[in-house]
Amino acid sequence: MLALAFGALLAGCVTSQVEQVRQGTTGISDGEAVVILARRHHSGHEAESSFTECISESLTSGAAPLDVRAEQAFVDTLFPWFEPRTAPLSADTLPKLLGEPAIAEKLAGTGVRYIVWVDGMTEVSEGAGSMTCAVGPGGGGCFGFTWWDKDSQYEASVWDLETYEDVGRISAAAQGTSYMPAVIVPIPLIARTQATACKGLADQLKDFLVVQQ
């Protein structure tokens, strides 16, 4: 009980919201895989690799685990068609892209049924407060209090390579405030907004793909 209470103290407060828009039917069979790709066609606003890796790990664990292909291996196999500058921006381009025999053959070899494009980022504000630290003959220490806000906003777009459709979108948002009080020793209370957004998006994405509607 004490350990749980201590763990709670080391985390800042986080609020989150997950929304889903379905545009087509889904379902995944044995032998079919998923790949999570980060949108990187614009600088300064792209999903972090750590976030897409978090989603991939979440999809491959727990109940009804999915077969998820590694992002870089998929991009390398389909080079150069899924590089940042040449990657398709909408599902409308899939018929033309997959109409190329060489591309279709390579894609079929990956076993991927769904491409999940992830866009978004986590922003950290400058925060406020103050803290001073000093070292003297009797030792050192810090005194003060600082805080800062974190805002994680991500969206996943799901493409079905069998029907050439954008079958839906899932968005996850998480906001929180991190604190660092210091009385001799600074104690960071971190709001883990990115981890919260990852869990919410991954859980919803698994339900979206596995349950046929």
C-alpha positions as a LaTeX table, in Angstrom:
\begin{tabular}{lrrr}
\hline
Residue & $x$ (\AA) & $y$ (\AA) & $z$ (\AA) \\
\hline
Met1 & 0.00 & 0.00 & 0.00 \\
Leu2 & 2.84 & 2.37 & 0.87 \\
Ala3 & 4.56 & 1.62 & $-2.44$ \\
Leu4 & 1.37 & 2.39 & $-4.38$ \\
Ala5 & 0.91 & 5.66 & $-2.54$ \\
Phe6 & 4.52 & 6.64 & $-3.19$ \\
Gly7 & 4.13 & 5.80 & $-6.88$ \\
Ala8 & 1.07 & 8.00 & $-7.12$ \\
Leu9 & 2.96 & 10.88 & $-5.57$ \\
Leu10 & 5.62 & 10.60 & $-8.25$ \\
Ala11 & 3.11 & 11.21 & $-11.05$ \\
Gly12 & 1.43 & 14.44 & $-11.99$ \\
Cys13 & $-2.29$ & 14.67 & $-12.73$ \\
Val14 & $-3.36$ & 13.68 & $-16.27$ \\
Thr15 & $-6.72$ & 13.92 & $-18.03$ \\
Ser16 & $-7.33$ & 12.13 & $-21.32$ \\
Gln17 & $-9.90$ & 11.64 & $-24.06$ \\
Val18 & $-10.15$ & 9.11 & $-26.90$ \\
Glu19 & $-12.48$ & 9.49 & $-29.89$ \\
Gln20 & $-13.20$ & 7.23 & $-32.84$ \\
Val21 & $-14.71$ & 7.77 & $-36.28$ \\
Arg22 & $-15.50$ & 4.63 & $-38.27$ \\
Gln23 & $-15.77$ & 4.91 & $-42.06$ \\
Gly24 & $-15.74$ & 1.23 & $-43.05$ \\
Thr25 & $-15.87$ & $-2.34$ & $-41.80$ \\
Thr26 & $-12.82$ & $-4.00$ & $-40.29$ \\
Gly27 & $-11.67$ & $-7.42$ & $-39.14$ \\
Ile28 & $-8.32$ & $-9.17$ & $-39.12$ \\
Ser29 & $-7.58$ & $-12.85$ & $-39.76$ \\
Asp30 & $-4.70$ & $-15.16$ & $-38.92$ \\
Gly31 & $-1.74$ & $-14.41$ & $-41.15$ \\
Glu32 & $-2.68$ & $-10.74$ & $-41.55$ \\
Ala33 & $-0.51$ & $-8.07$ & $-39.97$ \\
Val34 & $-0.56$ & $-4.39$ & $-39.06$ \\
Val35 & 2.17 & $-1.78$ & $-39.43$ \\
Ile36 & 2.33 & 1.50 & $-37.49$ \\
Leu37 & 3.89 & 4.36 & $-39.46$ \\
Ala38 & 4.65 & 7.88 & $-38.26$ \\
Arg39 & 3.77 & 10.78 & $-40.53$ \\
Arg40 & 7.00 & 12.65 & $-41.26$ \\
His41 & 6.19 & 14.69 & $-44.37$ \\
His42 & 6.22 & 17.96 & $-42.42$ \\
Ser43 & 8.91 & 19.08 & $-40.00$ \\
Gly44 & 8.20 & 20.29 & $-36.50$ \\
His45 & 4.95 & 18.34 & $-36.18$ \\
Glu46 & 5.55 & 14.62 & $-36.47$ \\
Ala47 & 4.84 & 11.65 & $-34.24$ \\
Glu48 & 7.85 & 10.59 & $-32.21$ \\
Ser49 & 9.38 & 7.16 & $-32.85$ \\
Ser50 & 8.96 & 6.38 & $-29.16$ \\
Phe51 & 5.20 & 6.87 & $-29.52$ \\
Thr52 & 4.77 & 4.57 & $-32.53$ \\
Glu53 & 6.94 & 1.97 & $-30.78$ \\
Cys54 & 4.71 & 2.25 & $-27.70$ \\
Ile55 & 1.61 & 1.60 & $-29.81$ \\
Ser56 & 3.24 & $-1.38$ & $-31.53$ \\
Glu57 & 4.24 & $-2.93$ & $-28.21$ \\
Ser58 & 0.74 & $-2.42$ & $-26.81$ \\
Leu59 & $-0.90$ & $-4.07$ & $-29.82$ \\
Thr60 & 1.31 & $-7.16$ & $-29.54$ \\
Ser61 & 0.59 & $-7.70$ & $-25.84$ \\
Gly62 & $-2.43$ & $-8.37$ & $-23.66$ \\
Ala63 & $-5.65$ & $-10.01$ & $-24.82$ \\
Ala64 & $-6.02$ & $-10.73$ & $-28.56$ \\
Pro65 & $-2.46$ & $-9.69$ & $-29.51$ \\
Leu66 & $-1.94$ & $-8.57$ & $-33.10$ \\
Asp67 & 0.88 & $-9.33$ & $-35.51$ \\
Val68 & 2.66 & $-5.98$ & $-35.95$ \\
Arg69 & 5.44 & $-5.46$ & $-38.47$ \\
Ala70 & 8.44 & $-3.30$ & $-37.57$ \\
Glu71 & 8.14 & 0.19 & $-39.04$ \\
Gln72 & 11.68 & 0.52 & $-40.40$ \\
Ala73 & 11.72 & $-2.99$ & $-41.88$ \\
Phe74 & 8.45 & $-2.25$ & $-43.70$ \\
Val75 & 9.72 & 1.08 & $-45.04$ \\
Asp76 & 12.98 & $-0.54$ & $-46.19$ \\
Thr77 & 11.11 & $-3.36$ & $-47.96$ \\
Leu78 & 8.90 & $-0.88$ & $-49.83$ \\
Phe79 & 11.71 & 1.61 & $-50.55$ \\
Pro80 & 11.30 & 4.28 & $-51.81$ \\
Trp81 & 7.48 & 4.39 & $-51.85$ \\
Phe82 & 7.00 & 4.90 & $-48.11$ \\
Glu83 & 9.85 & 7.32 & $-47.46$ \\
Pro84 & 8.73 & 10.66 & $-45.90$ \\
Arg85 & 8.85 & 12.55 & $-49.22$ \\
Thr86 & 7.13 & 9.90 & $-51.33$ \\
Ala87 & 4.68 & 8.23 & $-48.93$ \\
Pro88 & 1.03 & 8.38 & $-50.04$ \\
Leu89 & $-0.97$ & 11.08 & $-48.24$ \\
Ser90 & $-4.42$ & 9.59 & $-48.73$ \\
Ala91 & $-6.01$ & 6.18 & $-49.29$ \\
Asp92 & $-7.29$ & 7.45 & $-52.66$ \\
Thr93 & $-3.80$ & 6.88 & $-54.08$ \\
Leu94 & $-3.70$ & 3.19 & $-53.07$ \\
Pro95 & $-5.29$ & 1.75 & $-56.25$ \\
Lys96 & $-2.69$ & 3.47 & $-58.43$ \\
Leu97 & 0.17 & 2.61 & $-56.07$ \\
Leu98 & $-0.78$ & $-1.04$ & $-55.68$ \\
Gly99 & $-1.50$ & $-1.25$ & $-59.39$ \\
Glu100 & 2.25 & $-1.41$ & $-59.89$ \\
Pro101 & 3.11 & $-5.16$ & $-59.93$ \\
Ala102 & 6.50 & $-4.66$ & $-58.24$ \\
Ile103 & 4.96 & $-2.72$ & $-55.36$ \\
Ala104 & 2.01 & $-5.08$ & $-54.99$ \\
Glu105 & 4.34 & $-8.09$ & $-54.86$ \\
Lys106 & 6.56 & $-6.57$ & $-52.20$ \\
Leu107 & 3.59 & $-5.46$ & $-50.13$ \\
Ala108 & 1.99 & $-8.91$ & $-50.33$ \\
Gly109 & 5.23 & $-10.38$ & $-49.03$ \\
Thr110 & 4.96 & $-8.34$ & $-45.83$ \\
Gly111 & 1.57 & $-9.81$ & $-44.92$ \\
Val112 & 0.32 & $-6.35$ & $-43.93$ \\
Arg113 & $-3.47$ & $-5.86$ & $-44.14$ \\
Tyr114 & $-3.71$ & $-2.51$ & $-42.35$ \\
Ile115 & $-1.45$ & 0.54 & $-42.41$ \\
Val116 & $-1.96$ & 2.81 & $-39.42$ \\
Trp117 & $-0.62$ & 6.32 & $-39.97$ \\
Val118 & 0.06 & 8.18 & $-36.72$ \\
Asp119 & 0.33 & 11.96 & $-36.61$ \\
Gly120 & 0.74 & 14.30 & $-33.67$ \\
Met121 & 3.16 & 15.32 & $-30.96$ \\
Thr122 & 3.68 & 16.15 & $-27.29$ \\
Glu123 & 4.28 & 19.78 & $-26.41$ \\
Val124 & 5.77 & 21.07 & $-23.17$ \\
Ser125 & 5.17 & 24.62 & $-21.96$ \\
Glu126 & 7.87 & 26.77 & $-20.39$ \\
Gly127 & 6.17 & 26.55 & $-17.00$ \\
Ala128 & 6.56 & 28.82 & $-14.02$ \\
Gly129 & 7.88 & 28.98 & $-10.48$ \\
Ser130 & 11.41 & 29.24 & $-9.17$ \\
Met131 & 14.03 & 27.13 & $-7.48$ \\
Thr132 & 17.41 & 27.92 & $-5.95$ \\
Cys133 & 20.17 & 25.55 & $-4.99$ \\
Ala134 & 23.27 & 26.20 & $-2.92$ \\
Val135 & 26.24 & 24.34 & $-1.50$ \\
Gly136 & 27.82 & 25.26 & 1.82 \\
Pro137 & 30.20 & 23.83 & 4.43 \\
Gly138 & 27.39 & 21.77 & 5.92 \\
Gly139 & 26.18 & 20.38 & 2.61 \\
Gly140 & 23.89 & 21.47 & $-0.18$ \\
Gly141 & 20.25 & 21.63 & $-1.02$ \\
Cys142 & 17.50 & 23.21 & $-3.07$ \\
Phe143 & 14.39 & 25.13 & $-2.18$ \\
Gly144 & 11.50 & 26.18 & $-4.38$ \\
Phe145 & 8.63 & 25.00 & $-6.53$ \\
Thr146 & 8.24 & 24.81 & $-10.31$ \\
Trp147 & 5.61 & 23.43 & $-12.67$ \\
Trp148 & 4.98 & 23.00 & $-16.38$ \\
Asp149 & 2.19 & 21.72 & $-18.61$ \\
Lys150 & 2.33 & 18.88 & $-21.13$ \\
Asp151 & $-0.13$ & 18.37 & $-23.96$ \\
Ser152 & $-0.15$ & 15.18 & $-26.06$ \\
Gln153 & $-2.33$ & 15.14 & $-29.19$ \\
Tyr154 & $-2.25$ & 12.19 & $-31.62$ \\
Glu155 & $-4.42$ & 10.81 & $-34.41$ \\
Ala156 & $-4.28$ & 7.42 & $-36.12$ \\
Ser157 & $-5.67$ & 6.91 & $-39.62$ \\
Val158 & $-6.35$ & 3.28 & $-40.58$ \\
Trp159 & $-5.95$ & 2.17 & $-44.21$ \\
Asp160 & $-7.25$ & $-1.19$ & $-45.40$ \\
Leu161 & $-4.96$ & $-2.51$ & $-48.14$ \\
Glu162 & $-7.58$ & $-5.07$ & $-49.19$ \\
Thr163 & $-10.34$ & $-2.57$ & $-49.95$ \\
Tyr164 & $-8.10$ & 0.49 & $-50.61$ \\
Glu165 & $-10.11$ & 2.48 & $-48.07$ \\
Asp166 & $-9.46$ & 4.80 & $-45.16$ \\
Val167 & $-11.68$ & 2.84 & $-42.76$ \\
Gly168 & $-11.48$ & 5.17 & $-39.79$ \\
Arg169 & $-9.64$ & 7.49 & $-37.47$ \\
Ile170 & $-8.87$ & 7.37 & $-33.77$ \\
Ser171 & $-7.66$ & 10.39 & $-31.82$ \\
Ala172 & $-6.19$ & 10.50 & $-28.34$ \\
Ala173 & $-5.49$ & 13.58 & $-26.25$ \\
Ala174 & $-3.91$ & 13.83 & $-22.82$ \\
Gln175 & $-3.11$ & 16.93 & $-20.80$ \\
Gly176 & $-1.33$ & 17.19 & $-17.50$ \\
Thr177 & 0.76 & 19.35 & $-15.21$ \\
Ser178 & 4.13 & 18.27 & $-13.87$ \\
Tyr179 & 5.47 & 19.62 & $-10.58$ \\
Met180 & 8.86 & 19.79 & $-8.93$ \\
Pro181 & 8.82 & 20.81 & $-5.26$ \\
Ala182 & 12.16 & 21.04 & $-3.50$ \\
Val183 & 12.96 & 21.13 & 0.19 \\
Ile184 & 16.65 & 20.18 & 0.17 \\
Val185 & 16.05 & 17.52 & $-2.53$ \\
Pro186 & 13.98 & 18.22 & $-5.70$ \\
Ile187 & 11.19 & 15.67 & $-6.23$ \\
Pro188 & 9.81 & 15.56 & $-9.81$ \\
Leu189 & 6.12 & 14.67 & $-10.11$ \\
Ile190 & 5.86 & 13.99 & $-13.83$ \\
Ala191 & 2.60 & 13.99 & $-15.81$ \\
Arg192 & 3.01 & 11.10 & $-18.24$ \\
Thr193 & 0.73 & 12.41 & $-20.95$ \\
Gln194 & 2.39 & 10.59 & $-23.84$ \\
Ala195 & 2.13 & 7.21 & $-22.11$ \\
Thr196 & $-1.53$ & 7.89 & $-21.32$ \\
Ala197 & $-2.29$ & 8.87 & $-24.92$ \\
Cys198 & $-0.47$ & 5.78 & $-26.18$ \\
Lys199 & $-2.48$ & 3.41 & $-23.99$ \\
Gly200 & $-5.79$ & 5.03 & $-24.89$ \\
Leu201 & $-5.09$ & 5.03 & $-28.62$ \\
Ala202 & $-3.66$ & 1.48 & $-28.67$ \\
Asp203 & $-6.56$ & $-0.02$ & $-26.70$ \\
Gln204 & $-9.12$ & 1.63 & $-28.98$ \\
Leu205 & $-7.16$ & 0.68 & $-32.10$ \\
Lys206 & $-7.06$ & $-2.98$ & $-31.11$ \\
Asp207 & $-10.83$ & $-3.04$ & $-30.59$ \\
Phe208 & $-11.30$ & $-1.18$ & $-33.88$ \\
Leu209 & $-9.33$ & $-3.75$ & $-35.88$ \\
Val210 & $-10.26$ & $-6.99$ & $-34.15$ \\
Val211 & $-14.01$ & $-6.53$ & $-33.77$ \\
Gln212 & $-15.67$ & $-6.64$ & $-37.18$ \\
Gln213 & $-18.52$ & $-4.17$ & $-37.53$ \\
\hline
\end{tabular}
